[in-house]
Amino acid sequence: MLVSAKDMLNKAKAGKYAVGQFNINNLEWTKAILQTAQELNSPVILGVSEGAGKYMCGYKTVVGMVNGMLEELNITVPVALHLDHGSYEGAKKCIEAGFSSVMFDGSHYPIEENIAKTKELVETCNELGLSLEAEVGAIGGEEDGVVGSGEVADPKECKMIADLGVTMLAAGIGNIHGKYPANWAGLSFDTLAEIQELTGTMPLVLHGGTGIPADMIKKAISLGVSKINVNTECQLAFAEATRKYIEAGKDLEGKGFDPRKLLADGTAAIKATVKEKMELFGSVGKA
């Protein structure tokens, strides 16, 4: 059964580790992430961007697939199904479809409007027992066509949004989506420390977990980050393993063209990447 991300993130914050949000793109992705979480006895958050939701034939399809897998794979670890970078309308659709957690990204609105819309969603989520993530200060890089340059959030604005009763807060601290450029300045730990000071026990979220050095990830966790989002890294691992399979001509041997065989190496690569991240984040054995 899907659960809200609230308990798992509060435990992570108290225990100084982080829960990974791994974005799903199809059945293989979802299966690989759930199996790895179960094998490592780790809580997990499945992230769905609006673009991926559309690609997978809508949010109801996603909910049906995930719920079916939880049952068929006998998944007993806590699993949250979370809308990533949701619009206001998208968040409402996911709530209706049966997601257990949503993110409303109001960072591009003036702060007053971000507050008003977040407030309304806080009420809905509280009534239904869902977790809600809000964002302050755009995250850089590209996410479904939205491009930002790694901005840094205003800690006072973070406190204003945190005080509305959201479950977790994503704040830009120089992190970006996608691959990090060679001239990336690194994370702003001073900003993170200031945000943590003002928001107290609230779990903080780090977007763009791909390519941030391990020591920076560990430092961010020590400063209150309890949820880290990973997407690009799994995509790169999947693509590389699939390319190798085809370049080696394995799709031409026997029934190697069968999609179950064709995608097996890529799926194994996703599992290996998720395992590596769960170990780094410290969530192994925490279910």
C-alpha positions as a printed NumPy array, in Angstrom:
array([[  0.   ,   0.   ,   0.   ],
       [  1.269,   3.461,  -0.894],
       [  2.104,   5.732,   2.037],
       [  2.655,   9.448,   2.432],
       [  6.336,  10.488,   2.542],
       [  5.829,  12.232,   5.879],
       [  6.885,   9.499,   8.321],
       [  9.811,   8.253,   6.252],
       [ 11.204,  11.781,   5.879],
       [ 10.718,  12.762,   9.509],
       [ 12.588,   9.593,  10.513],
       [ 15.311,  10.377,   7.975],
       [ 15.712,  13.927,   9.27 ],
       [ 15.953,  12.698,  12.875],
       [ 18.327,   9.886,  11.898],
       [ 20.587,  12.046,   9.697],
       [ 20.109,  10.076,   6.484],
       [ 18.116,  10.767,   3.317],
       [ 15.453,   8.883,   1.36 ],
       [ 15.972,   8.771,  -2.385],
       [ 13.311,   9.881,  -4.833],
       [ 13.912,   7.949,  -8.025],
       [ 11.904,   9.102, -11.015],
       [ 10.064,   6.445, -12.985],
       [  9.638,   6.445, -16.76 ],
       [  8.079,   3.051, -17.514],
       [  7.472,  -0.444, -16.141],
       [ 11.146,  -1.497, -16.125],
       [ 12.117,   1.593, -14.169],
       [  9.401,   1.115, -11.57 ],
       [ 10.125,  -2.589, -11.115],
       [ 13.896,  -2.047, -10.797],
       [ 13.497,   0.661,  -8.14 ],
       [ 10.9  ,  -1.249,  -6.08 ],
       [ 12.905,  -4.493,  -6.16 ],
       [ 16.075,  -2.694,  -5.057],
       [ 14.268,  -0.925,  -2.199],
       [ 12.855,  -4.263,  -1.007],
       [ 16.24 ,  -6.044,  -1.29 ],
       [ 17.983,  -3.278,   0.68 ],
       [ 15.098,  -2.808,   3.141],
       [ 14.992,   0.894,   2.327],
       [ 12.052,   3.3  ,   2.165],
       [ 11.683,   4.837,  -1.302],
       [  9.862,   7.601,  -3.161],
       [  8.829,   7.057,  -6.777],
       [  8.869,  10.382,  -8.589],
       [  6.703,  11.125, -11.624],
       [  7.178,  14.311, -13.619],
       [  4.194,  15.674, -15.532],
       [  5.933,  14.724, -18.787],
       [  6.561,  11.156, -17.629],
       [  2.957,  10.956, -16.412],
       [  1.744,  11.888, -19.87 ],
       [  4.147,   9.403, -21.486],
       [  2.852,   6.592, -19.245],
       [ -0.759,   7.296, -20.369],
       [ -1.833,   9.458, -17.447],
       [ -1.702,   9.375, -13.66 ],
       [ -4.379,   6.691, -13.262],
       [ -2.268,   4.301, -15.351],
       [  0.751,   5.037, -13.153],
       [ -1.22 ,   4.48 ,  -9.931],
       [ -2.635,   1.211, -11.278],
       [  0.797,  -0.063, -12.321],
       [  2.487,   0.869,  -9.03 ],
       [ -0.283,  -0.552,  -6.841],
       [ -0.261,  -3.76 ,  -8.877],
       [  3.499,  -4.121,  -8.456],
       [  3.411,  -3.515,  -4.709],
       [  1.084,  -6.494,  -4.459],
       [  2.649,  -8.812,  -7.055],
       [  6.248,  -8.194,  -5.911],
       [  5.274,  -8.422,  -2.213],
       [  6.779,  -5.032,  -1.421],
       [  6.701,  -4.404,   2.33 ],
       [  9.003,  -1.353,   2.584],
       [  7.355,   2.103,   2.714],
       [  6.735,   3.444,  -0.821],
       [  5.422,   6.911,  -1.663],
       [  4.223,   7.813,  -5.165],
       [  5.075,  11.47 ,  -5.669],
       [  4.363,  14.062,  -8.348],
       [  7.636,  15.831,  -9.191],
       [  7.578,  19.56 , -10.052],
       [  3.822,  19.604, -10.284],
       [  1.782,  22.499, -11.527],
       [ -1.245,  23.496,  -9.451],
       [ -3.566,  21.635, -11.873],
       [ -1.211,  18.643, -12.049],
       [ -1.137,  18.351,  -8.263],
       [ -4.939,  18.257,  -8.154],
       [ -5.072,  15.576, -10.874],
       [ -2.554,  13.383,  -9.021],
       [ -4.474,  13.725,  -5.771],
       [ -7.605,  12.539,  -7.607],
       [ -5.748,   9.667,  -9.295],
       [ -4.473,   8.239,  -5.995],
       [ -0.897,   9.513,  -5.575],
       [  0.231,   9.483,  -1.94 ],
       [  2.394,  12.596,  -2.225],
       [  2.599,  15.662,  -4.464],
       [  4.965,  18.481,  -5.143],
       [  3.571,  21.855,  -6.028],
       [  6.28 ,  23.904,  -7.669],
       [  5.124,  27.481,  -7.26 ],
       [  8.667,  28.863,  -7.398],
       [  7.97 ,  30.766, -10.64 ],
       [  5.01 ,  32.63 ,  -9.114],
       [  5.402,  35.814,  -7.046],
       [  5.831,  34.696,  -3.403],
       [  2.279,  35.851,  -2.454],
       [  0.708,  33.634,  -5.121],
       [  3.008,  30.729,  -4.271],
       [  1.809,  31.068,  -0.653],
       [ -1.902,  31.246,  -1.562],
       [ -1.806,  28.177,  -3.819],
       [  0.402,  26.196,  -1.424],
       [ -1.963,  27.007,   1.458],
       [ -4.923,  25.567,  -0.419],
       [ -3.043,  22.366,  -1.276],
       [ -1.871,  21.997,   2.352],
       [ -5.523,  21.829,   3.439],
       [ -6.442,  19.241,   0.796],
       [ -3.397,  17.073,   1.535],
       [ -3.94 ,  17.236,   5.29 ],
       [ -7.543,  16.106,   4.88 ],
       [ -6.481,  13.129,   2.745],
       [ -3.314,  12.251,   4.657],
       [ -0.962,  12.998,   1.747],
       [  2.448,  14.633,   1.912],
       [  3.151,  17.905,   0.116],
       [  6.446,  19.285,  -1.126],
       [  6.807,  22.983,  -1.937],
       [  9.615,  24.824,  -3.703],
       [ 11.263,  28.18 ,  -3.154],
       [ 13.886,  29.556,  -5.547],
       [ 14.062,  27.79 ,  -8.906],
       [ 16.281,  24.717,  -9.275],
       [ 18.638,  25.127, -12.209],
       [ 19.07 ,  22.975, -15.287],
       [ 16.252,  21.506, -17.328],
       [ 13.155,  19.711, -16.069],
       [ 10.492,  19.053, -18.692],
       [ 11.603,  22.102, -20.658],
       [ 11.841,  24.417, -17.628],
       [ 15.364,  25.834, -17.548],
       [ 16.982,  27.491, -14.516],
       [ 20.607,  28.297, -13.704],
       [ 21.122,  26.994, -10.181],
       [ 19.64 ,  29.844,  -8.175],
       [ 19.816,  30.257,  -4.438],
       [ 16.591,  30.576,  -2.426],
       [ 15.883,  33.335,   0.071],
       [ 15.858,  31.656,   3.524],
       [ 13.129,  34.078,   4.761],
       [ 10.848,  33.044,   1.88 ],
       [ 11.618,  29.41 ,   2.745],
       [ 10.396,  30.02 ,   6.279],
       [  7.195,  31.674,   4.987],
       [  6.372,  28.588,   2.904],
       [  7.481,  26.109,   5.597],
       [  5.175,  27.809,   8.104],
       [  2.154,  26.997,   5.913],
       [  2.413,  23.378,   7.059],
       [  3.985,  21.679,   4.038],
       [  5.651,  18.31 ,   4.686],
       [  8.969,  19.041,   2.985],
       [ 10.677,  21.935,   1.307],
       [ 12.809,  22.073,  -1.837],
       [ 15.078,  25.088,  -1.794],
       [ 17.506,  26.058,  -4.514],
       [ 21.075,  26.03 ,  -3.154],
       [ 22.932,  26.142,  -6.468],
       [ 21.844,  22.618,  -7.5  ],
       [ 20.668,  21.9  , -11.046],
       [ 18.812,  19.196, -12.975],
       [ 20.643,  17.094, -15.548],
       [ 24.406,  16.946, -16.01 ],
       [ 26.466,  19.509, -14.101],
       [ 28.594,  21.839, -16.271],
       [ 32.374,  21.954, -15.797],
       [ 32.161,  25.478, -14.338],
       [ 29.525,  24.611, -11.69 ],
       [ 30.153,  26.556,  -8.483],
       [ 29.017,  23.795,  -6.086],
       [ 26.311,  23.842,  -3.427],
       [ 25.807,  26.859,  -1.196],
       [ 26.08 ,  25.282,   2.25 ],
       [ 25.781,  28.657,   3.99 ],
       [ 22.329,  29.108,   2.451],
       [ 21.372,  25.546,   3.403],
       [ 22.485,  26.061,   7.008],
       [ 20.501,  29.295,   7.21 ],
       [ 17.364,  27.639,   5.755],
       [ 17.71 ,  24.725,   8.192],
       [ 18.052,  27.167,  11.099],
       [ 14.805,  28.928,  10.137],
       [ 12.77 ,  25.828,   9.22 ],
       [ 13.833,  23.605,  12.125],
       [ 12.696,  19.997,  11.925],
       [ 11.222,  20.268,   8.419],
       [ 12.796,  17.76 ,   5.978],
       [ 14.632,  19.611,   3.198],
       [ 14.811,  18.333,  -0.382],
       [ 17.78 ,  18.355,  -2.737],
       [ 16.831,  18.261,  -6.42 ],
       [ 19.314,  17.361,  -9.126],
       [ 21.124,  14.617,  -7.192],
       [ 22.934,  13.373, -10.312],
       [ 26.572,  14.372, -10.411],
       [ 26.844,  16.07 ,  -7.014],
       [ 30.042,  14.684,  -5.412],
       [ 29.498,  12.19 ,  -2.56 ],
       [ 31.123,  14.407,   0.085],
       [ 28.763,  17.275,  -0.82 ],
       [ 25.773,  14.918,  -0.595],
       [ 26.883,  13.786,   2.881],
       [ 27.399,  17.37 ,   4.022],
       [ 23.942,  18.352,   2.706],
       [ 22.384,  15.451,   4.673],
       [ 24.195,  16.606,   7.834],
       [ 22.606,  20.047,   7.284],
       [ 19.021,  18.765,   7.167],
       [ 18.489,  17.379,   3.646],
       [ 16.278,  14.298,   4.044],
       [ 15.131,  13.679,   0.455],
       [ 17.362,  13.577,  -2.608],
       [ 16.018,  13.328,  -6.154],
       [ 17.742,  11.165,  -8.737],
       [ 16.659,  10.832, -12.366],
       [ 19.35 ,  11.583, -14.957],
       [ 21.835,   9.114, -13.455],
       [ 19.448,   6.171, -13.872],
       [ 18.696,   7.269, -17.44 ],
       [ 22.4  ,   7.438, -18.328],
       [ 23.098,   4.006, -16.78 ],
       [ 20.117,   2.461, -18.597],
       [ 21.127,   3.975, -21.949],
       [ 24.753,   2.902, -21.639],
       [ 23.94 ,  -0.724, -20.772],
       [ 21.338,  -0.935, -23.546],
       [ 23.762,   0.523, -26.087],
       [ 26.438,  -2.028, -25.124],
       [ 23.962,  -4.876, -25.546],
       [ 23.088,  -3.752, -29.076],
       [ 26.649,  -2.84 , -30.06 ],
       [ 27.733,  -6.34 , -29.005],
       [ 25.13 ,  -7.708, -31.44 ],
       [ 23.266,  -9.579, -28.708],
       [ 19.921,  -8.553, -30.178],
       [ 20.843, -10.637, -33.248],
       [ 21.603, -13.811, -31.275],
       [ 18.686, -16.229, -30.859],
       [ 15.741, -14.387, -29.317],
       [ 17.901, -11.471, -28.218],
       [ 15.499,  -9.059, -29.878],
       [ 12.767,  -9.939, -27.341],
       [ 12.199,  -6.695, -25.376],
       [ 12.469,  -8.645, -22.142],
       [ 16.026,  -9.574, -23.097],
       [ 16.786,  -6.333, -24.9  ],
       [ 16.   ,  -4.242, -21.802],
       [ 17.338,  -6.634, -19.145],
       [ 20.879,  -5.19 , -18.968],
       [ 19.538,  -1.643, -18.815],
       [ 17.146,  -2.598, -16.024],
       [ 20.016,  -4.216, -14.082],
       [ 21.99 ,  -0.977, -14.524],
       [ 19.134,   1.018, -12.973],
       [ 19.13 ,  -1.379,  -9.998],
       [ 22.886,  -0.956,  -9.533],
       [ 22.563,   2.847,  -9.648],
       [ 19.69 ,   2.887,  -7.142],
       [ 21.644,   0.596,  -4.792],
       [ 24.688,   2.859,  -4.949],
       [ 22.541,   5.914,  -4.146],
       [ 20.651,   4.254,  -1.283],
       [ 23.996,   3.28 ,   0.263],
       [ 25.318,   6.838,  -0.138],
       [ 22.13 ,   8.382,   1.297],
       [ 22.186,   6.028,   4.302],
       [ 18.654,   4.663,   3.856],
       [ 19.644,   0.97 ,   3.631],
       [ 18.01 ,  -1.075,   6.409],
       [ 15.903,   1.893,   7.529],
       [ 12.517,   0.513,   6.399]])
